[in-house]
Amino acid sequence: MDLSLPGMIGAALGLAIGWVDFKMIGGMVRAKYMQKRRDAGLADHPDTEKYATWIQFAIFALTVGLFPVIGYWAGTTLALG
C-alpha cells in the first residue's frame, strides 16, 4: 500500500483540524453536561465526572480519529483531479 504525499499532508491538516474541533466541541459539551448535572443537584454524584470523561473521550475518538481519514481522502482525491 503506497501512501501519497498529498494524502499525508491532508491527514496532517485533518489531524490539526480534528484536535481544534475536539478542544472546542469537547469543552462546550462537557461544560453543558456539568451545568445540567449541577442544576439537577447531581454535581457531587460519583458518576458525573466519569460520564463527562466518557463523553469527552467519545468526542475525541470521533474527531481526532475521523478527521485525518477524511483529510487523507481529500488530499489524494484533489491531487488526482
PyMOL commands that set and color helices and strands:
alter all, ss='L'
color gray80, all
select helices_A, chain A and resi 5-39+46-80
alter helices_A, ss='H'
color red, helices_A
deselect
rebuild
show_as cartoon
